[in-house]
Amino acid sequence: MSLSQNIISAIRSVVGSNRVVLHEPSFQGNEWLYIKECLDTTFVSSVGQFVDRFETYLAEYTGAAYAVSVVNGTAALHIALLLAGVQQGDEVLIPALTFVATANAVSYCGASPHFVDSNEHDMGIDPVKLRQYLAVSTERCGGKCVNKTTGKVIRALVPMHTFGHPADLDGLLKIARDFNLALVEDAAESLGSYYHGRHTGTLGLFGTLSFNGNKIITTGGGGAILTNDPELARKARHLTTTAKISHAWEYRHDEIAYNYRMPNINAALGCAQLEQLTSFLDSKRALFEAYNDAFSKIDGVRLFAEPTGCRSNYWLQTLIIDEPYESQREVILKTTHDTGIMTRPAWVLMNELVPYLNCPAMDLSFAKSLSARVINIPSSPNIKA
Ligand SMILES: *Cc1c(COP(=O)(O)O)cnc(C)c1O
């Protein structure tokens, strides 16, 4: 049998013979009840008890001191980067292998993304390679890290926890310290994932989450900013609520800010979803075990397992095709789709997208190789493995 036929039978042995999507949300809890409460009380918009409850739950769950909920994960990143000090004309180090939101949030600040390579242990930024690169390509000027080629200040480093697998935060936090960079974690995909016992998104200055429809829990659209710093949390709240000075009737705003707060009706959905997060995580882990059994018998491809010392949420199950079989990726994507199994390649690398063609980048050979060999396979929490 061909590699693609082997892959199809392995997936079928786990998910059964029906059509199966890549990832769909599951609403088996209090979703209807909480949303009805919003409608009955008329609190559907950006004020309401579900917003407060959702933020409290999120902070408790992740161990962050503060959680500020916003309209989506991109907005969360935008605000986190602004508060991390990213300014017009700066550069921000982000993986080339990420969803476009990471790069766009940098652009919204008037800064340029500076693309860095990933590694094979966790599919996140490679700290060894990054340190070597920064050592030769940057210099210290008045405490700031300056790109010798562009003369621009590199202000921040944004690791992303790919498909829920934690990046090497120890190595990256050390780089942030040594090169004076703010570390902001794009934890959009990693709610429920832990790096050496600590929840992703809580180790840097900020962490950001996404609750889009395809993420591990959803609020329809939504996101959150996590931080342990009370002053930064206060600023994040202020900047996402049009910088309105709290007052019973007066509308006074003390800077140009954003209307980014999460509406109560979305937070209601989020509260119901968070109550089920543990069961989603259990079914995703069970699905990983089942796929792992099925794929261990197949040559040419492996199922990505959580990095050592980490606990992943297994948000999207990931196959990595061995290099000699790389050219078969298109056939695999096509044959799986033809038989009703939704699969997906990794994102086109950011440095290959039209708006980002001219941005600074280090050698991206591993990200390039990985992006050509990744295939995500059906991962919904309602697949009973
Ligand atoms: C989903 C996601 C985001 C944020 O997306 P939104 O759709 O704006 O909530 C950011 N970064 C990564 C890596 C993501 O996967």
The ligand as an ORCA input file, in Angstrom:
! r2SCAN-3c Opt
* xyz 0 1
  C      -5.564     31.462     16.515
  C      -4.247     32.095     16.621
  C      -4.097     33.463     16.968
  C      -5.223     34.411     17.245
  O      -6.268     34.271     16.399
  P      -7.674     34.994     16.505
  O      -8.417     34.346     15.394
  O      -7.446     36.444     16.303
  O      -8.306     34.709     17.840
  C      -2.816     33.959     17.112
  N      -1.740     33.184     16.936
  C      -1.828     31.880     16.615
  C      -0.594     31.077     16.461
  C      -3.087     31.289     16.428
  O      -3.159     30.002     16.102
*
